[in-house]
Amino acid sequence: MPSRQQQARAQASAITPGGPPPDVEPAPADRVRALFGSHRLSPAQRRIAQYITDHLTEAAFLSITDLAERVGVSQPSVTRFASSLGFSGYPALREALQPLALSAVAGAPEAEAAEGRGNELQAAVDAEIANLESLRRAFADTGHVLRVGRELARSVPLTVLGLRISVSLAEYFAYAAKRIHPDVRLVSRGGSVAYDALLQSREAGGTWVLAFAMPRHANEILGALRAARATGLRVALITDATLGPLVEEADVVFTAPTGSRLVFDSYAAPGVVAAALLQAMADADPERTQLRLEKYEQAADQHDFFLEP
């Protein structure tokens, strides 16, 4: 069986999915992107990857000290980056990158390289479009979303859980759900605080918790899901994962891929899943939904919540 380092070298020579046909040699930058894109990298590691991709012909020959200084990270961060790709250390990664850099010098015009760097944002948008296309296919059968939406609508109170970077998605869902549901409780802190909130929700009659778990997956969210199950709450989970301990702790899972082409993930697909569940909740009890929305609009008009269109 090939070692992790051998596998990483093979990935460096692989063709990027959706790229040129097998008989066409992929561009060096595409081969580097294929290597980096096949691993889940932290935001700091993505900065290193982006710098190497954008400055391949120079970066492949830098010392670890120089590369760390150029990117603005520590030397141990560069070492961990190389290890995360399957290499024994930075020298092994640099050795794998140097042939690609020499190939880029020999065959890639500077204007073409600059154009590739300029299209990085477009590539990120293209990746999100692909994520949404995948989600569109998954929504061909709406029965699953509608069933879970009905269950969430019936859970009073309804707990919404999101920790660390997932807080923003949880806040969005909770803010909107409060317009159509009588008792929505947001939990955005882990540990014993989360356990207390989950226990109170269950004792008040709640039956479900909707949790968001985006990468990097925190140990706290796993603990909170286990705490929810321990209190007797059922768990609906929106995450990018299809397997693993988080999925195992959930009763219902909606898999929504995240965009990972930029330093920080983007969440187009998870946001659409959240909006779809809100729609299903609204449709599950249309009379309650209409009544609550009308009361909210009356309050908004009375207190001038919004600017006039």
Secondary structure, DSSP 8 states (H G I E B T S, - for coil): ---HHHHHHHHHTS--TTSS-TTS---HHHHHHHHHHTS---HHHHHHHHHHHHTHHHHTT--HHHHHHHHT--HHHHHHHHHHTT-SSHHHHHHHHHHHHHHHHHH--HHHHHHHHHTHHHHHHHHHHHHHHHHHHHTTS-HHHHHHHHHHHH-SSEEEEE-GGGHHHHHHHHHHHTTT-S-EEEE---HHHHHHHHHHHHHTT--EEEEEE-SS--HHHHHHHHHHHHHT-EEEEEES-SSSHHHHT-SEEEE---B-SSSS-B-HHHHHHHHHHHHHHHHHSHHHHHHHHHHHHHHHHHHT-S---
